[in-house]
């Protein structure tokens, strides 16, 4: 009834022919080693791209916040954000800076969570961006007459309203050899 050729026609007993063979363990290991070497060469390039992206984001954030501070200052009688009630003789604070930058305000520093006929300016920032390298969004606000301190990494940013300086609180240099504090 059933011959070998009948089984082959029905698909039974089909397998590798004598000329075909499976990969050996050595061949698989060689492929794995080659892939590992390629990964070791390529992965650092992706890592470097990630750090370059963070540096570029940092530069953009610094530029954007400086621009928004300048706009605030132009709309508030040349008084930068950070001073309580717009009093440039008072000690500036992080809380005042954040409130003034993230809320609507009047020319005379009245703040409101929503835009009104009086509080028609702002908000200038949705929220304070975190420093993309350190991940910190805190700000060291430097008082009038005090020098801008050297970066320590304890905060995300350093801001001096009196001079308009706004820099990342990062030690070290970027991939071009430029100090982060010089952004």
Secondary structure, 3 states (H helix, E strand, C coil): CCCHHHHHHCCCCCCCCCCCCCCCHHHHHHHHHHHHHHHHHHHHHHHHHHHHHHHHHHHHHHHHHHHHHHHHHHHCCCCCCCCHHHCCCCCCCHHHHHHHHHCEECCCCCEECCCCCCCCECCCCCCCCCCCCCCCCCEEECCCCCCCCCCCCCCCEEEECCCCEEEECCCCECCCCCEHHHC
